[in-house]
């Protein structure tokens, strides 16, 4: 469990550093935009460990659904070709 927590913390720090570098490069921000950017940067870093697994589950479920759909299409094509070969 400690390794998993370490993985999530290191990932959060990695993404924070990438987003922070992009934030520093933008010099045309008003004080209000800077404040909002800091809020978004903080929220994104804190919720990264929650959002990443959910996104991964959603992506894998979509992949499974497309595989099932493809298998159904293949089964229908096989049934049609068997019907045609009988006639």
N, C-alpha and C positions, 0 to 999 in steps of 0.2 A: 504494500500500500504506500509505503514511503517513496518507493521508486516512481510510482504513478504520480504522486503529488509533486515530486521533483521534476518529472517530465512536464507536467502542466505549468509549473512555475517557470521553468526554463523557457518553455514555449511562449508564455505570456511576456516574459522579459525580452525575448527575441522580437516578437511582434511589436512590443512597445518601442524598442530601439529603432525598428524600421519606420514606424509611424512618426516617432519623434524626429527622426532625421528629415522626413518629408515636411513635417511641421516647421522645422527650423529653416528650411529652404524658402518657404513662402514669407517674404518680407513685406508684402503689401496688405497686411491685415490691420483692421481697426482694433482698438482695445476690446470691443464687444466680441468681435470675431475670435480674438485670441482667447478670451475667457470661454467661449463656447467650444473652441477647439480643444482646450484643456479638459473640459468636461467630457467631451466625446472620447478623447484619448484615454481618459481614466476609466470610463464606463466600458469601452471596448477591451481594454486590458483586463479589467476585473471579470468580465463575462465571457472571455475567450474560452476558458475551460468548460463552460456550460454549452456554448453555442457550437463549438467544433464537433463534439460527439453527436449532437443532435443533427447537424448538417451531414455528418458521415452516415448516420442511420437513414436519413431521408434519401441520400444518394444511393445507398445500397438497396433500399426498398424499391426505388424506381428501376434500378437495374434488374432486380428480380422480377418485377412486373413486366418489363419488356422481354425478358427471357421466357416467361410463361406465355406471353402473347405470341412470341415467335414460335414456340412449341405447338401452340394451338393452330397457328397458320400452317405449319409443316404437317400436322396431323390431318388437317382438312385437305391439303394438296395430295397427301398419300391416299386418302379415301377416294378422292375424285379420280386419281389415276388408276386405282384399282377398279372402279366402276367402268372406266373407259376401256380397260383391258379386257373386261368380260364381254363387251359387245363386239 
